[in-house]
């Protein structure tokens, strides 16, 4: 973190400062003081202060906010394809947990954090797995990794009191009794102990006071009893925390809601009073207009993860309908087990491309400006931090990126926003500032030895790969019952008002 009172002037850059990513009409000087932006003025109008950085041929952009990832998946990168969510998720949360050391978890976390910073992300939200047995030293290693690399992070660990295999219908009918008995006997830390540890983290590391802070992360309605959901809701409200929860990512989850609650998951959450501001429904792919109205009325957000939704075959979320209803939309990558990266440049680009498939009126397609706003302002609003994150303006946190406008992605320079969204890559990125500190400069990470760490990650992966193989093999007896349940749910009708999320043929 920058030293309080340290002044840095980014001199002569172009900047995306408008509410929809509009570029400054000419070069500007951005003065950073400590962790904040002190001023933005036309270049040369004021005396340069502190350390002056020549930013001619640079484009200043607010850092992206990655609203959703799972660092526990990072050693699973590249292992899966053509698996629906309900089959795939067993591999990254195996019944026989891999005995990670704190150092391995630290390195595992940095895999995603490096990718995030190198794609212009300054804030990352991590829902990491701590089940079935809570080991606080592993959670502390996640926090330490984010502190060391210099990124802003909101870190929670998955909270649930209903085992994942019990979070779907027809389990008692489709699982062999002996397998079900063995699964039910799995030793796990009591849910209340997880809640107590979450409360401790919230008190010690509140995100309003710490660059790496706690985030409330109940897994999903079907994985939590209503009573437990309300306990997590109370925890978040007591500490004034942002909260994220997976909701209606797949068609099967809509069916599960109908069979569990006699309603959809969104309707269930509304009925128990769970939907509030600073609450993000992760994915929200399969929604009806009436459900969108419930989300809008509650002031909650929907967190769009286009990469993983496509790779897992979950579908295309109704982003235009959400925006039209006044729902705040933010963006995330999801984890490296479902999609191989934490690259927010890809997410922003894909958001501005995919949604041109929905509707025949080009004026209503989701474009570059809306995707950019979702990745910045939308991400900040979802976290209840719109007063300090997501924009380049005086008084905001100095979380920003500098792209090279003499890079091929911006040459020739016609529209900086369009070229950022549709063509920029991590190679275009020159610098990343978090809290006023250059954590990446000249294309190099400044707080860690990236080369040495990547070698250590490769070395540890050779040790862990056989363990991951064995853990995946242990899941095999569950796959056929899951396939049968998935097929039964596919035959179950859902509301004809649901926005179509997949092509039938």
C-alpha positions in Angstrom: 0.0 0.0 0.0 1.2 3.5 -0.8 2.6 5.6 2.1 0.0 8.0 3.4 0.6 11.4 1.9 2.7 10.1 -1.0 1.9 12.0 -4.1 2.2 10.7 -7.7 1.2 12.6 -10.8 0.3 10.5 -13.9 1.0 13.2 -16.5 -0.4 13.5 -20.0 -2.6 10.4 -20.3 -6.0 10.0 -21.9 -8.6 8.7 -19.4 -12.0 7.0 -19.4 -13.7 9.2 -16.9 -17.2 9.5 -18.1 -20.2 7.6 -16.6 -20.3 5.2 -19.6 -16.6 5.0 -20.3 -16.3 8.2 -22.3 -12.8 9.3 -23.0 -11.4 12.6 -21.9 -11.3 15.1 -24.8 -7.6 15.5 -24.4 -4.7 14.5 -22.2 -5.1 14.9 -18.4 -2.9 14.8 -15.3 -4.2 12.5 -12.6 -2.8 13.3 -9.1 -2.7 10.4 -6.6 -2.3 11.2 -3.0 -1.9 8.2 -0.7 -4.6 5.7 -1.5 -6.9 8.3 -3.2 -7.2 10.2 -6.4 -6.7 13.9 -5.5 -7.5 15.5 -8.8 -7.9 15.0 -12.5 -7.3 18.1 -14.7 -6.3 18.9 -18.3 -2.6 18.3 -18.8 -0.4 21.2 -17.8 -3.1 23.2 -16.0 -1.6 22.6 -12.6 1.9 22.2 -11.3 3.0 18.6 -11.3 3.3 17.2 -7.7 5.3 14.5 -6.1 6.7 11.8 -8.3 5.8 12.5 -11.9 5.2 9.6 -14.3 5.3 10.3 -18.0 2.0 8.9 -19.2 1.9 10.2 -22.7 0.7 7.4 -25.0 -1.2 5.8 -22.1 -4.9 5.3 -21.4 -6.0 5.5 -17.8 -8.9 3.2 -16.9 -10.6 2.3 -13.6 -9.6 -1.1 -12.5 -12.0 -4.0 -13.2 -13.9 -5.6 -10.4 -14.0 -9.4 -10.7 -17.1 -10.1 -8.6 -16.8 -13.9 -8.5 -14.0 -16.5 -8.6 -13.1 -19.7 -6.7 -9.4 -19.8 -5.8 -9.7 -23.4 -4.6 -10.1 -24.5 -8.3 -6.8 -23.0 -9.5 -4.8 -26.2 -9.6 -7.7 -27.8 -11.6 -7.1 -25.5 -14.6 -7.4 -27.2 -17.9 -8.8 -30.5 -16.7 -12.4 -30.4 -17.8 -14.6 -29.8 -20.8 -18.1 -30.6 -22.0 -19.5 -31.3 -18.5 -22.7 -29.6 -17.2 -22.3 -27.9 -13.9 -24.0 -30.6 -11.8 -21.6 -33.2 -13.1 -18.5 -31.0 -13.1 -18.8 -29.5 -9.6 -18.1 -32.9 -8.0 -14.5 -32.9 -9.3 -13.5 -29.5 -7.7 -15.2 -30.3 -4.4 -14.3 -34.0 -4.0 -15.6 -36.1 -1.1 -12.1 -37.0 -0.1 -10.4 -33.5 0.2 -6.8 -33.1 -1.0 -4.5 -32.4 2.1 -3.2 -29.1 1.0 -0.5 -27.3 3.0 -0.8 -23.6 3.8 2.0 -22.9 1.3 0.2 -24.8 -1.5 -3.0 -22.8 -0.8 -0.9 -19.6 -0.9 0.5 -20.6 -4.3 -2.9 -21.8 -5.5 -4.4 -18.4 -4.7 -1.6 -16.5 -6.5 -2.4 -18.4 -9.7 -5.7 -16.5 -10.0 -4.4 -13.3 -8.5 -1.5 -13.0 -11.0 -4.0 -13.6 -13.9 -6.4 -11.1 -12.5 -3.8 -8.3 -12.1 -2.4 -8.9 -15.5 -5.9 -8.4 -17.0 -6.4 -5.0 -15.3 -8.4 -6.3 -12.3 -7.8 -4.3 -9.1 -10.6 -6.0 -7.0 -11.3 -9.7 -6.8 -14.1 -11.5 -4.9 -13.1 -15.0 -3.9 -15.5 -17.7 -2.7 -13.0 -20.3 -1.6 -13.8 -23.8 -0.4 -13.1 -24.7 3.2 -15.1 -28.0 3.4 -15.7 -30.6 4.6 -13.3 -29.8 7.5 -12.5 -26.2 8.4 -8.8 -25.5 8.7 -8.4 -21.7 9.5 -4.7 -21.8 8.6 -5.7 -22.4 5.0 -8.1 -19.5 4.9 -5.4 -17.3 6.4 -3.0 -18.4 3.6 -5.5 -17.1 1.0 -5.7 -13.7 2.7 -1.9 -13.5 2.9 -1.5 -14.2 -0.8 -3.8 -11.4 -1.8 -2.0 -9.0 0.7 1.4 -9.9 -0.7 0.6 -9.4 -4.4 -1.2 -6.1 -3.7 -4.6 -6.6 -5.2 -7.8 -5.6 -3.4 -9.7 -8.7 -2.4 -13.0 -9.7 -0.8 -12.6 -13.2 0.5 -15.2 -15.5 1.9 -15.4 -19.3 2.2 -18.4 -21.3 1.1 -21.1 -21.5 3.8 -23.8 -24.2 3.7 -25.5 -26.7 6.0 -26.9 -29.1 3.4 -24.3 -31.3 1.7 -23.9 -30.7 -2.0 -25.2 -34.2 -2.9 -28.3 -33.5 -0.9 -28.9 -30.2 -2.8 -30.8 -31.7 -5.7 -34.0 -33.7 -6.1 -34.5 -37.5 -6.4 -31.3 -38.3 -4.4 -33.0 -41.0 -2.3 -34.5 -42.6 -5.4 -31.4 -42.5 -7.7 -28.4 -43.1 -5.4 -27.7 -46.7 -4.3 -28.5 -47.0 -0.6 -25.0 -48.1 0.4 -23.4 -45.1 -1.4 -25.9 -42.7 0.1 -25.2 -44.1 3.6 -21.5 -43.6 3.1 -22.0 -40.1 1.9 -24.3 -39.2 4.8 -21.6 -40.4 7.2 -19.0 -38.1 5.8 -17.3 -36.2 8.7 -17.7 -32.5 8.5 -17.1 -29.4 10.6 -20.5 -28.3 12.0 -22.1 -25.3 10.1 -22.2 -23.2 13.3 -18.5 -23.4 13.6 -18.1 -22.0 10.1 -20.4 -19.2 11.0 -18.4 -18.4 14.2 -15.2 -18.3 12.2 -16.9 -16.1 9.5 -18.0 -13.7 12.3 -14.4 -13.5 13.5 -13.1 -12.7 10.0 -15.7 -10.0 9.6 -14.6 -8.3 12.8 -10.9 -8.6 12.0 -11.0 -7.8 8.3 -13.9 -5.7 7.3 -13.6 -4.7 3.6 -14.3 -1.0 4.4 -11.2 -0.9 6.5 -8.9 -3.5 5.0 -7.7 -3.9 1.4 -8.2 -7.7 1.9 -11.4 -8.1 3.7 -14.2 -10.6 4.4 -17.2 -11.3 2.1 -20.3 -13.3 3.2 -20.6 -16.3 0.8 -23.6 -18.6 1.4 -23.3 -21.2 -1.3 -26.8 -21.4 -2.8 -30.4 -21.6 -1.6 -30.6 -25.4 -2.3 -27.5 -26.0 -0.2 -28.7 -24.0 2.8 -31.7 -24.6 5.0 -33.9 -21.4 5.3 -32.8 -21.1 8.9 -29.1 -21.2 8.0 -29.6 -18.7 5.1 -31.2 -16.2 7.6 -28.3 -16.7 10.0 -25.8 -15.7 7.2 -28.1 -12.8 6.2 -28.0 -11.7 9.9 -24.2 -12.0 9.9 -23.9 -9.8 6.8 -26.4 -7.2 8.1 -24.8 -7.1 11.5 -21.4 -6.2 10.0 -22.7 -4.3 7.0 -21.0 -6.7 4.6 -21.5 -7.5 0.9 -23.0 -10.9 0.3 -22.9 -13.2 -2.8 -25.0 -16.4 -3.4 -25.3 -18.7 -6.5 -28.8 -18.6 -7.8 -30.5 -20.2 -10.9 -27.3 -20.9 -12.8 -28.9 -23.8 -14.6 -32.3 -25.0 -15.6 -31.9 -27.9 -13.2 -31.7 -25.4 -10.3 -35.0 -23.9 -11.4 -36.6 -27.4 -11.2 -34.9 -28.0 -7.9 -36.5 -24.9 -6.4 -39.9 -26.0 -7.6 -39.5 -29.4 -6.0 -37.9 -28.2 -2.8 -39.9 -25.0 -2.1 -42.9 -25.0 -4.5 -41.4 -21.9 -6.0 -38.2 -20.8 -7.8 -35.1 -20.0 -5.8 -35.5 -16.2 -6.4 -39.1 -16.4 -5.2 -38.0 -18.4 -2.2 -35.3 -15.9 -1.3 -37.8 -13.0 -1.6 -40.3 -14.8 0.6 -37.9 -15.3 3.5 -36.6 -11.7 3.3 -33.2 -12.5 2.0 -32.9 -10.1 -1.0 -31.4 -6.8 0.0 -28.9 -4.2 -1.4 -25.2 -5.3 -1.3 -26.5 -8.8 -2.2 -25.4 -10.3 -5.5 -27.2 -13.3 -7.1 -24.3 -15.0 -8.9 -25.2 -16.1 -12.5 -29.0 -15.5 -12.7 -29.1 -17.3 -16.0 -32.7 -18.8 -15.9 -35.0 -16.0 -14.8 -38.6 -14.8 -15.5 -39.8 -11.2 -15.8 -41.5 -11.4 -12.4 -38.3 -12.7 -10.7 -36.4 -9.8 -12.2 -38.9 -7.5 -10.8 -38.4 -9.0 -7.3 -34.6 -8.5 -7.6 -35.1 -5.0 -8.8 -37.5 -4.1 -6.0 -35.0 -5.4 -3.4 -32.1 -3.4 -4.7 -30.1 -6.6 -5.2 -27.6 -7.2 -8.1 -27.1 -10.0 -10.6 -23.5 -11.1 -11.2 -22.9 -12.2 -14.8 -20.3 -14.8 -15.5 -20.5 -15.4 -19.3 -17.4 -17.5 -19.7 -18.3 -20.3 -17.3 -22.0 -20.1 -18.1 -21.1 -20.9 -21.7 -18.4 -23.5 -21.0 -20.6 -25.4 -18.6 -23.5 -25.1 -21.0 -25.6 -23.3 -18.5 -26.8 -20.7 -20.9 -27.0 -16.9 -21.7 -28.4 -14.7 -18.9 -31.1 -12.1 -19.8 -28.8 -9.1 -19.2 -30.8 -6.7 -21.3 -34.0 -7.5 -19.4 -32.1 -7.0 -16.1 -30.7 -3.7 -17.1 -34.1 -2.5 -18.4 -35.7 -3.4 -15.1 -33.1 -1.3 -13.2 -31.2 -4.3 -11.8 -27.5 -3.6 -11.2 -25.4 -6.0 -13.2 -21.8 -6.8 -12.3 -19.3 -9.2 -13.9 -17.0 -12.0 -12.9 -14.8 -14.8 -14.3 -15.9 -17.7 -12.0 -13.2 -20.2 -11.1 -10.3 -21.8 -13.1 -11.9 -25.2 -12.8 -14.9 -24.2 -14.9 -13.1 -21.7 -17.1 -9.3 -21.5 -17.3 -8.7 -17.9 -16.5 -9.3 -15.0 -14.2 -9.0 -12.6 -17.1 -11.6 -9.8 -16.9 -10.6 -8.4 -20.3 -12.1 -11.6 -21.8 -15.2 -11.3 -19.6 -15.9 -7.7 -20.7 -15.3 -8.5 -24.3 -17.6 -11.6 -24.2 -20.3 -9.7 -22.5 -20.3 -7.1 -25.2 -20.4 -9.8 -27.9 -22.6 -12.7 -26.6 -25.7 -10.6 -26.0 -25.9 -9.5 -29.6 -27.5 -13.0 -30.1 -30.6 -11.9 -28.1 -33.2 -9.8 -29.9 -33.4 -8.4 -33.4 -33.2 -4.7 -32.5 -29.5 -3.6 -32.7 -30.2 -0.6 -30.5 -31.1 -3.0 -27.6 -28.0 -5.2 -27.8 -25.6 -5.0 -24.9 -22.6 -3.0 -26.1 -19.1 -2.1 -25.1 -20.1 0.8 -22.8 -22.6 -1.3 -20.8 -20.1 -4.2 -20.5 -17.4 -1.8 -19.2 -19.8 -0.1 -16.7 -20.8 -3.6 -15.4 -17.1 -4.4 -14.9 -16.4 -1.2 -13.0 -19.3 0.8 -11.6 -21.6 -2.2 -11.5 -19.0 -4.2 -9.6 -18.6 -1.4 -7.0 -22.3 -1.0 -6.5 -22.8 -4.7 -6.0 -20.2 -4.5 -3.1 -21.8 -1.4 -1.7 -18.6 0.5 -2.6 -19.8 2.8 -5.3 -18.6 5.8 -3.3 -15.0 4.6 -3.4 -14.4 2.1 -6.2 -15.2 1.7 -9.9 -14.6 5.2 -11.3 -11.8 7.7 -12.0 -12.8 10.8 -10.0 -11.4 12.9 -7.2 -11.9 11.3 -3.8 -12.1 7.7 -5.2 -9.7 5.0 -4.4 -6.6 5.1 -6.6 -7.4 1.8 -8.2 -6.6 2.2 -11.9 -4.8 0.8 -14.9 -2.6 2.3 -17.7 -2.8 0.8 -21.2 -0.3 1.5 -23.9 -2.0 3.4 -26.7 1.0 2.7 -29.0 0.3 -1.0 -28.6 -1.2 -2.7 -31.7 -4.6 -3.1 -29.9 -5.0 0.7 -29.9 -3.3 1.5 -33.2 -4.7 3.5 -34.9 -6.6 5.1 -32.0 -10.2 5.7 -33.0 -12.3 4.8 -30.0 -10.4 4.0 -26.8 -13.3 2.3 -25.1 -14.2 0.1 -28.1 -10.6 -0.9 -28.6 -10.1 -1.7 -24.9 -13.2 -3.9 -24.8 -12.8 -5.7 -28.2 -9.1 -5.9 -28.7 -6.9 -5.2 -25.7 -5.0 -8.0 -24.1 -2.8 -8.3 -21.0 0.1 -7.4 -23.3 -1.4 -4.0 -23.8 -1.2 -3.3 -20.0 1.6 -1.1 -18.7 0.7 -0.4 -15.1 -1.8 -1.2 -12.4 -2.3 0.9 -9.3 -4.1 -0.3 -6.2 -4.6 2.2 -3.3 -2.1 4.5 -5.2 0.7 1.9 -5.3 2.0 0.6 -8.6 1.6 -3.2 -8.1 2.4 -3.7 -11.8 4.7 -1.4 -13.7 6.3 -1.7 -17.1 4.5 -5.0 -17.4 6.2 -6.5 -14.3 4.6 -7.3 -11.0 6.4 -5.2 -8.4 5.5 -6.9 -5.1 6.4 -10.6 -5.9 9.0 -12.6 -7.8 6.6 -13.9 -10.5 9.2 -16.1 -12.2 10.2 -17.8 -9.0 6.6 -18.3 -7.9 5.5 -19.8 -11.2 8.4 -22.3 -10.9 7.3 -23.2 -7.4 3.7 -23.6 -8.5 4.9 -26.0 -11.2 6.9 -27.9 -8.7 3.9 -28.2 -6.3 1.6 -29.2 -9.1 3.7 -32.2 -9.8 3.2 -33.2 -6.2 -0.5 -32.5 -6.2 -1.5 -33.9 -9.6 -1.7 -37.5 -8.5 -3.7 -36.5 -5.5 -6.2 -34.6 -7.7 -6.4 -37.7 -9.9 -7.3 -39.9 -6.9 -9.8 -37.4 -5.7 -11.5 -37.3 -9.1 -11.6 -41.1 -9.2 -13.3 -41.2 -5.8 -16.2 -39.2 -7.4 -16.9 -41.8 -10.1 -19.6 -43.8 -8.2 -21.7 -40.6 -8.0 -21.7 -39.7 -11.6 -24.3 -42.1 -13.0 -26.8 -41.2 -10.3 -26.2 -37.5 -11.1 -26.7 -38.1 -14.8 -30.1 -39.8 -14.1 -31.2 -36.9 -11.8 -30.0 -34.4 -14.4 -32.1 -36.2 -17.1 -35.2 -36.3 -14.9 -34.9 -32.6 -14.2 -34.5 -31.9 -17.9 -38.0 -33.5 -18.5 -39.6 -31.4 -15.8 -41.5 -28.3 -17.1 -40.6 -24.8 -16.0 -42.4 -21.5 -16.5 -42.9 -20.6 -20.2 -42.1 -17.0 -19.1 -38.5 -17.9 -18.4 -36.1 -16.1 -20.7 -34.6 -18.6 -23.2 -31.0 -19.3 -22.1 -30.0 -22.1 -24.6 -30.6 -23.1 -28.2 -32.6 -26.3 -28.4 -30.9 -27.4 -31.6 
